[in-house]
Structure formats: structure tokens, C-alpha cells
Amino acid sequence: MTGKGEAFRALHHAPGAFIIPNPWDVGTARIMATLGYRALATTSAGLAFSLGVADGKLTPQMILDHCAIMVRATDLPVSADLEKGLGDSPESSAQTIRAAAALGLAGGSLEDHTGDPAAPIYDLSLATERIAAAAEARDNLPADFVLTARAENYLWGRPDLDDTIARLLAFEAAGADVLYAPGLPSLEAIRTVCAAVSRPVNVVVGIGPARFTRDELAEAGVKRISIGSSLARLAYGETARTARDMLRDGRFDFLDRTMGFAEIEAFFAPFEERG
């Protein structure tokens, strides 16, 4: 039987582009699975919001504990947003991949963002060594694991496409399976990135003003389309707006927009034996 890692890798080599949604708890994971998605990805921001803290405030152990829950939630392959991993060193990146794989994850992403606002991006040599160490750890795992390398320039005030591509090419040479530069500003920039590299490219929708369709992204060369925290922000934003209006106006018109118990519970029926 094909393992989750192999199944997840195969999605990156099938025709067209596939959407991988980012649920943030067991309920949303099971909704996505019942709807027919073929793989799931975690969202560190969505997890942070669910715990009532700002994005970036989670510890590595909190992220790994959440990953274990998400792996058990469904039978789908799960790829994890591992942020920068367990530390700054190449060895910590290798430890991160071994720990992630031990949880049953099918893949995971590592960032070149340091977590330090004063120096937000790792030096390219260290960033590349981190991915190389992660790739070596992946190669020594007992099961397949899809390693995604993220170049974070556009999220941290460094909108330099040439440098971003140079980083992605270095990560590709270091052994990354999938390449990812969140926040690319235009379809042309996405197309340029996809043409420059030979590994599958992930693009996240919901960051910045640009809105592209699956077909437009596929035509540009994108293989995987993630949602990041967008669904979580939609859910939390709608809840906050509705609660604010309810407090202000004393009206409950939102009840006409709610989904019924039976319709919601139908998403969970396939998982009743799992508990």
C-alpha cells in the first residue's frame, strides 16, 4: 500500500495544479477531507488564533503537538508549517524533520525567516545548510517525506525577486522537494519563479492584494496552491464582525446564515468510529 508520503509526493507530479487547504483543528480537517481534498496542510497562524495568541508566538513543541493531532484527524497526507523548526542550526533543521516524520506527517516546510525582526532572513549560506541538513535527514527516514523550502523575503520587507530566485535555486540544489516564496506580488513574478526552478512550486493565495484562479496559477507553472491562514481569518473575522454587530444592535440576523446541525455533523459522520 502506498504510504502517505508517497501519495503526497505523487500529487506534485500529476497534471495540473492541486489545492491543499489549511485547516486549523480536527473539525475543519474533517470537513476538508469529507469535501474531497486529497491532502491537508497545517497553518501556524490558524493554530495561534485558535489558542488566542498572535502569529509567531507558538513554541516549536506547540506546533509539533498540533501536528500530531492533525495527523490523527483524518487518513489524508498532512504537510506541516514547521516555521523555522527547532532552532537556527542545520542540525536543528535535521532534528525538526526527524521529529515531524515520527508524528506521521507526509511533509513539512522550513522557512529562512529567523524570527528576529532586526535581521529577519538567514544568511543564504546558513539557510542553504539548513535545507541540506533537512534533506539529508529526509533521505534517511524509513518513509517518504516531502520537504518544502520557503524563501520569506516578500513577507519581511525584502521584495527582491532576483534574490528570492537565487535562494530557491540554492534550496533546490540542497535537496528541497518543493519550493515556496510566499507573497509574490504578481502572476508574472510567479511565472518567472516557476520558469527558473525545476522543482514543484507552492503558491499561497490570500497574502497581498492579488487574486488568481487555480487555472491561472497552473498555467503559470504552479503545482501546489495553499491557503495559509485565509480560511481561519475568514472564520475568526466573520465571528468577530457578527459578535460586534450583535452587541451594538441587539439583533440576531446572523442566524439566517448559520449552517444547521445535521449539515455540519454530516461532515463528521465518516469519522465516527475514530472518535
Order of alpha helices (4+ residues) and beta strands (2+ residues): alpha-beta-alpha-beta-alpha-alpha-beta-alpha-beta-alpha-beta-alpha-beta-alpha-beta-alpha-beta-alpha-alpha
